[in-house]
Amino acid sequence: EVPLYYTLAGLSKTLHCTSPPLKAIQSAIINAGYKVSGYHKEPTAIKTDAPDHVVWDVMRAWAAKNPPKKTPNEESAAAKILAKKSSIEVDFSIVTSQDKEDDKNKTKIS
């Protein structure tokens, strides 16, 4: 169980970019190899076992595709976060529930 959650509006506000679709962010986190789910009290929030840096890598990739209208001040949190190099390659390919089931049923070949 993951005790904390992220709101897409909060992440987007920090980076001064448009809020991404929930499915795109969830898929990017799953494609990075982590679990993600919704949060029952907040419809646009996610709970994940991904480390913070992965969540920010995903948001950086989103902001690169959907840049802020205004360049953030150099000293702002947004500028500092956006300036960091990503530690993962972000894949926004949408993951369906069938894809998740297929992954569960795969057997490892030694």
Backbone hydrogen bonds, N-H to C=O, Kabsch-Sander energy under -0.5 kcal/mol:
donor,donor_aa,acceptor,acceptor_aa,energy
6,Y,46,I,-2.6
8,L,44,T,-2.6
11,L,7,T,-2.4
12,S,8,L,-2.6
13,K,9,A,-2.5
14,T,10,G,-2.0
15,L,11,L,-1.5
16,H,12,S,-1.0
16,H,13,K,-0.5
17,C,12,S,-2.0
18,T,66,N,-0.5
25,I,21,P,-1.8
26,Q,22,L,-2.7
27,S,23,K,-2.4
28,A,24,A,-2.2
29,I,25,I,-2.1
30,I,26,Q,-2.4
31,N,27,S,-3.2
32,A,28,A,-1.0
33,G,30,I,-2.0
34,Y,29,I,-2.0
37,S,47,K,-2.5
39,Y,42,E,-0.7
39,Y,45,A,-0.8
42,E,39,Y,-1.4
45,A,42,E,-1.7
46,I,6,Y,-2.7
47,K,37,S,-2.8
49,D,35,K,-1.4
50,A,35,K,-0.5
54,V,51,P,-1.1
55,V,51,P,-1.7
56,W,52,D,-2.6
57,D,53,H,-1.9
58,V,54,V,-2.4
59,M,55,V,-2.2
60,R,56,W,-2.7
61,A,57,D,-2.3
62,W,58,V,-2.2
63,A,59,M,-2.7
64,A,60,R,-2.1
65,K,61,A,-1.6
66,N,62,W,-1.8
76,S,73,N,-2.1
79,A,73,N,-0.5
80,K,76,S,-2.0
81,I,77,A,-2.7
82,L,78,A,-3.0
83,A,79,A,-1.6
84,K,80,K,-0.7
84,K,81,I,-0.9
90,V,88,I,-0.6
92,F,90,V,-0.5
96,T,94,I,-0.5
100,K,96,T,-1.8
101,E,97,S,-1.9
102,D,98,Q,-2.6
103,D,99,D,-2.2
104,K,100,K,-1.8
105,N,101,E,-1.7
106,K,102,D,-0.7
106,K,103,D,-0.7
110,S,108,K,-0.5
